[in-house]
Amino acid sequence: MIFRSKPQITLILIGIVQLQSGTDQTKLVAAATTEYQAVVEAEEVVTRYTSARNGAGPLWCYGSTVLARQGDDVYLSLIETGKDIPPLCNTRWQLWHRSAAEGWKVLQVEREFRQREPCPIAGFPDGAIFLSVNPSIEPPGTQYGRCRPLVLEFDRFHADKSYKTLEPQWAPGAYFTDHSYRGFAADGERGELLLLNINARSGEQFVSYRDHKGTWRQKGKIQYPIRSCYPQVALRNQAAHVLAIGDIVEPKAEWRKLKYEKLQRKWDYVFRRLFYTYTPNSKNKSFIDPREIDSVEHTGGHITNLDLYVDPEGVAHVLYLKRPHQYAFIRDKYFPGQPMTVYLEYRRMREGKIIDRKTLTATPGPNTEGVDPSYGRFHVDSKNTLYVLLAGTWRKKPGNSVLANYIGQINEKGDVGNLKRIPLRHPFRNFMTNTVRGGSKPSDMIDIFGIADDNPNLRYAKVRLIK
């Protein structure tokens, strides 16, 4: 399906379903709009994660992905924590491969523990696999020290033997550290890459672009109204799109004081303002001034930027979570009586402007039922139909919570219907997928990697869409 004005949206629900004992689950199913099934073909523990105690976990680079599919092959970028190596850069990358015949195995591992963050992956459907790495150039144990961002290129047919080291180009003044907040994207059809890395001194996102001939070009920098991080980056037909969340210390002194009294925590960064920018041509045009898509600044809320997809018509689809109030104790003192609602928000952007707004689901009110969302990602199938994978809680009546996975559809009004259970034994609480933004082809196969109910296990699931 090619998007024109109103795309078909299908919602896959992955989360906690709250049901009373003896409840007939068929009552939760609304009228079907399109018949399909989500069939689980594999569910596996890949490895276990040991905390590096450096502030970054295996999904810390959530704006990008660590998972890529090429035909029947799946590639995964993981980090391994070094024993007795002081933070912050005390992990190293591992490149994993999954085949139907051999399952998961490690192809290559970095020699030294020089990374702080997980290393995003990208790939060309019939070509190379790439890792964005950010090795420290300081002595072990250095904190907030200088790093040298690189891109490693692996030949898919010899990915266990060697790789090329590529040097992105940056505008003058770049200063990069172990807190890179970088974004990494691929246009798989054209064979192009886009890399963002934050300037630790100024908060600007510096941009480097690799064209289809393999030439890297510095593309200036993106200056947000406030420091903004964890960018989702999409590259299609040389147009680049970026979604980023404001990431600053609590600006209101009275809220900062109250939070310290309640939480006894000095770390107090807030994520309340969501920004979007794009350039119609990465080769010869600059990014537009960032546009503020949404804000919960004045109510002490929280926004999580989730995903970004650019369809064949050049429309950018944006997904994010919105909580008008992050903490009940601030709500109770300054905004009494207002609900602690969570919204899953969807926007469509054309040429930098919002052309459609929609709330896909939200925390149900009293005596109502629905999905209370907590995480989500897009997926695009082989016919360019857009899906949303969602972690959340089904709320109906008081009763035992049961961890389950569901698939459902949304009509043009934003109503969820035709819920189907995906029989995963361990549903994901947060996760990454084989996204088009990472160069994977649109596919009826959904690869999911993340954290479920048995942390510190890191899990993988393979789900096939059958229509």
Secondary structure, DSSP 8 states (H G I E B T S, - for coil): ---SSS--EEEEEEEEEE--TT--GGGG----SS--EEEEEEEEEEEE----SSS--TTTTTTS-SEEEETTEEEEEEEEE-TT--SSS-EEEEEEEEETTTEEEEEEE-SS--BSS---EEE-TTS-EEEEE--B-S-TT-SS-BB--EEEEE-TTSTTT--EEE-----TT---BS----EEEEETTTTEEEEEEE-TTT--EEEEEE-TTS-EEEEEEE--SS-EEEEEEEEETTEEEEEEEE-EE---HHHHHHHHHHH--S--EE--EEEEEEES-TTT------EEEEE-GGGT-EEEEEEEEE-TTS-EEEEEEEES-S-HHHHHHHSTT-----EEEEEEEETTEEEEEEEEEE---TT--EEEEEEEEEEE-TT--EEEEEEEEEESSSS-EEEEEEEEEE-TT--EEEEEEE--SS--SEEEE--TTBT----SEEEEEEE-SSTTEEEEEEEEEE-
